[in-house]
Amino acid sequence: MNEKDAMTALTSDIITVCSVVGVVDKSLEDGKIDLIEAVGIAAKSIGLVKVARNYKDSLNTLTSLSTDEKNDLIQSVEKEFDLRNDKAERIVESIIQVIISLVVALKAQAA
């Protein structure tokens, strides 16, 4: 897989996870998940199978990101990730940013 395709796959995998979290969050708006919402969550969660299958490739791509690619990935996640509670959303986005930055920094330091 070339570098561009690998970056696209990594971004897609992270956005898939964020999308599932968003659907669960929206379903919990009234404090419970009904059958229709559960089906929607299950349908959205099917994408997690691909994420699980690709985790090694995604991890390899993540650890080889340049600073610009890291910033692009973080911007993509921030654009796609949405929670009802904006404060919680900012916290989660910050955590994602720290994790991505930490992985890239540790890989650079190990090289």
Summary of the structure (lengths in Angstrom):
residues: 111
radius of gyration: 15.3
end to end distance: 22.3
largest distance: 49.9
contacts: 286
relative contact order: 0.15
helix: 85%
strand: 0%
